[in-house]
Amino acid sequence: MTEGKCCTIDLLYWRNVKQSGAVFSSVLLLLFSLTQFSVVSVGAYLALAALSATISFRIYKSVLQAVQKTDEGHPFKAYLEMEIALSQDQISKYADKILLYTNTCMKELRRLFLVQDLVDSLKFAVLMWLLTYVGALFNGLTLLILAVISMFTMPVVYEKHQAQIDQYVGLIRTQVNSVVGKIQAKIPGAKRKEE
C-alpha cells in the first residue's frame, strides 16, 4: 500500500484523533461555509486569513529579532527554498490515470445507454430514477457534506461492528439476488450470458 493511501486510511479510521479531527472539522467548516457564501467569497476569506496569519507571524519574528538583536533571518526561509514543482513524470502518471478512468467510464456509459445488457441498463435506469428523487430532496453540497460525514464515521462503525453488519448485508444481498433472479426469469432476453 502506498504512503498516501495509508495516510488516508489512518485519517478515516481516526488512528490519530487530533489529525483526523482537524481534517474533518476543517473540511466540514469549508463545506458549511460554501452553503452560506459563494466559492469566490470563501476562497477570498481563506486567503485573507492565511495572509493575516503569515504576515502577523513575520512581523512578530522581525520584532523579536530586533529586540533580542539576533539574526535568524526570514521565518519562512525553509518553506521558501522548498521545491514545490511537479515533475514531468508525476504529471504524466496522473494524466495517464485520468485518461484510463475517463475511457473506462465512457465505455461503461456506452454499454449502459446502448443496452448491451438489458439487466444492467435497467438497473442503471432505476438508479437514475432514484437519483431524481435524491436531487429533489438535496442539493449537491448537502450530499457532499453527508458524504464527508459518512467517510469519517462509517469505517469506524464498521470496524467496531463488522460481524453484525456483514451478517445483515449477507441477508440483504440474498434477498436482492432472489428478487433479481425472479425478475430475470420473467423478462424475455433478460438472462445474463455466461462469461
C-alpha positions as CSV (number, residue, x, y, z in Angstrom):
1,M,0.0,0.0,0.0
2,T,1.4,3.4,-0.9
3,E,2.1,6.0,1.8
4,G,-0.7,8.3,0.6
5,K,-3.3,5.5,0.8
6,C,-2.1,4.5,4.3
7,C,-2.2,8.1,5.5
8,T,-5.8,8.5,4.1
9,I,-6.9,5.2,5.8
10,D,-5.3,6.4,9.1
11,L,-7.3,9.6,8.8
12,L,-10.6,7.9,8.1
13,Y,-10.2,5.3,10.8
14,W,-9.2,8.0,13.4
15,R,-5.8,6.4,14.2
16,N,-4.5,9.9,15.2
17,V,-7.6,11.6,16.7
18,K,-6.1,15.1,16.6
19,Q,-5.2,14.9,13.0
20,S,-8.4,13.3,11.9
21,G,-10.4,15.8,14.0
22,A,-8.6,18.7,12.4
23,V,-9.1,17.5,8.8
24,F,-12.8,16.5,9.5
25,S,-13.7,19.8,11.1
26,S,-11.8,22.0,8.6
27,V,-13.5,20.2,5.6
28,L,-16.9,20.4,7.3
29,L,-16.3,24.1,8.1
30,L,-15.4,24.7,4.4
31,L,-18.4,22.9,3.1
32,F,-20.8,24.7,5.6
33,S,-19.2,28.0,4.6
34,L,-19.9,27.2,0.9
35,T,-23.6,26.7,1.8
36,Q,-23.8,30.3,3.0
37,F,-21.3,32.1,0.8
38,S,-20.1,31.8,-2.8
39,V,-16.9,29.9,-3.7
40,V,-15.2,33.2,-4.5
41,S,-16.0,34.7,-1.1
42,V,-14.9,31.6,0.8
43,G,-11.7,31.5,-1.2
44,A,-11.0,35.2,-0.6
45,Y,-11.7,34.8,3.2
46,L,-9.4,31.8,3.4
47,A,-6.7,33.6,1.6
48,L,-7.1,36.7,3.8
49,A,-7.0,34.5,6.9
50,A,-3.8,32.8,5.8
51,L,-2.2,36.1,4.8
52,S,-3.1,37.6,8.1
53,A,-1.5,34.7,10.0
54,T,1.7,34.7,7.9
55,I,2.1,38.5,7.9
56,S,1.5,38.6,11.7
57,F,4.0,35.8,12.3
58,R,6.6,37.5,10.1
59,I,6.2,40.9,11.9
60,Y,6.3,39.1,15.3
61,K,9.5,37.4,14.4
62,S,11.1,40.6,13.0
63,V,10.2,42.5,16.2
64,L,11.5,39.6,18.3
65,Q,14.8,39.6,16.3
66,A,15.1,43.4,16.7
67,V,14.6,43.2,20.5
68,Q,16.9,40.3,21.1
69,K,19.4,41.5,18.5
70,T,19.6,38.2,16.8
71,D,19.9,37.4,13.1
72,E,17.7,34.3,12.5
73,G,16.7,35.5,9.0
74,H,13.3,35.0,7.3
75,P,11.0,32.8,9.5
76,F,9.7,31.0,6.4
77,K,13.1,30.6,4.7
78,A,12.9,26.7,4.8
79,Y,9.5,26.8,3.1
80,L,10.6,29.4,0.5
81,E,13.5,27.2,-0.5
82,M,11.4,24.0,-0.7
83,E,10.9,22.6,-4.2
84,I,7.1,22.5,-5.0
85,A,7.1,22.0,-8.7
86,L,5.5,18.8,-10.2
87,S,7.9,16.7,-12.3
88,Q,7.1,15.7,-15.8
89,D,6.8,12.1,-14.7
90,Q,4.3,12.9,-12.0
91,I,2.1,14.9,-14.4
92,S,2.4,12.1,-17.0
93,K,1.4,9.5,-14.4
94,Y,-1.7,11.4,-13.2
95,A,-2.7,12.3,-16.8
96,D,-2.4,8.5,-17.7
97,K,-4.7,7.6,-14.7
98,I,-7.2,10.3,-15.6
99,L,-7.2,9.1,-19.3
100,L,-7.7,5.5,-18.1
101,Y,-10.6,6.4,-15.8
102,T,-12.2,8.6,-18.5
103,N,-12.0,5.9,-21.2
104,T,-13.4,3.2,-18.8
105,C,-16.3,5.5,-17.8
106,M,-17.1,6.3,-21.4
107,K,-17.1,2.6,-22.4
108,E,-19.3,1.7,-19.4
109,L,-21.8,4.5,-20.2
110,R,-21.8,3.5,-23.9
111,R,-22.6,-0.1,-22.8
112,L,-25.4,1.0,-20.5
113,F,-27.0,3.6,-22.8
114,L,-26.9,1.3,-25.9
115,V,-28.3,-1.6,-23.9
116,Q,-25.6,-4.2,-24.4
117,D,-27.0,-6.0,-21.3
118,L,-30.7,-5.3,-20.6
119,V,-30.5,-6.1,-16.9
120,D,-27.6,-3.7,-16.3
121,S,-29.3,-1.0,-18.4
122,L,-32.5,-1.4,-16.3
123,K,-30.5,-1.2,-13.1
124,F,-28.9,2.0,-14.3
125,A,-32.3,3.4,-15.3
126,V,-33.7,2.6,-11.8
127,L,-30.6,4.2,-10.2
128,M,-31.1,7.4,-12.4
129,W,-34.8,7.4,-11.4
130,L,-33.9,7.2,-7.7
131,L,-31.4,10.0,-8.2
132,T,-34.1,12.3,-9.5
133,Y,-35.8,12.0,-6.0
134,V,-32.5,12.5,-4.2
135,G,-31.9,15.6,-6.4
136,A,-35.3,16.9,-5.4
137,L,-34.5,16.5,-1.7
138,F,-30.9,17.5,-1.5
139,N,-28.6,19.8,-3.5
140,G,-25.1,18.7,-4.4
141,L,-23.4,20.5,-1.5
142,T,-25.6,18.8,1.1
143,L,-24.8,15.4,-0.5
144,L,-21.1,16.3,-0.3
145,I,-21.4,17.2,3.4
146,L,-23.2,13.8,4.0
147,A,-20.5,12.0,2.1
148,V,-17.8,13.6,4.2
149,I,-19.6,12.8,7.4
150,S,-20.1,9.2,6.2
151,M,-16.4,8.9,5.2
152,F,-15.3,9.8,8.7
153,T,-17.9,7.7,10.6
154,M,-18.7,4.6,8.6
155,P,-15.3,3.0,8.6
156,V,-15.1,3.2,12.4
157,V,-18.6,1.9,12.9
158,Y,-17.9,-1.0,10.5
159,E,-14.6,-1.8,12.3
160,K,-16.4,-2.0,15.6
161,H,-19.5,-3.9,14.5
162,Q,-18.2,-5.8,11.5
163,A,-19.7,-9.2,12.3
164,Q,-23.3,-7.9,12.7
165,I,-23.0,-5.7,9.7
166,D,-21.7,-8.5,7.5
167,Q,-24.5,-10.8,8.7
168,Y,-27.2,-8.3,7.7
169,V,-25.6,-7.3,4.4
170,G,-25.4,-11.0,3.5
171,L,-29.2,-11.4,4.3
172,I,-30.0,-8.3,2.2
173,R,-27.8,-9.5,-0.7
174,T,-29.5,-12.9,-0.7
175,Q,-32.9,-11.2,-0.8
176,V,-31.9,-8.8,-3.6
177,N,-30.4,-11.7,-5.7
178,S,-33.6,-13.7,-5.2
179,V,-35.7,-10.8,-6.4
180,V,-33.4,-10.1,-9.4
181,G,-33.4,-13.8,-10.3
182,K,-37.2,-13.8,-10.3
183,I,-37.4,-10.7,-12.4
184,Q,-34.8,-12.0,-14.9
185,A,-36.8,-15.2,-15.2
186,K,-40.0,-13.3,-16.2
187,I,-38.4,-10.8,-18.6
188,P,-37.6,-12.3,-22.0
189,G,-34.0,-11.7,-23.0
190,A,-33.0,-10.5,-19.5
191,K,-31.0,-13.6,-18.6
192,R,-27.3,-12.9,-18.4
193,K,-25.0,-14.6,-20.8
194,E,-22.4,-16.9,-19.2
195,E,-18.9,-15.3,-19.3
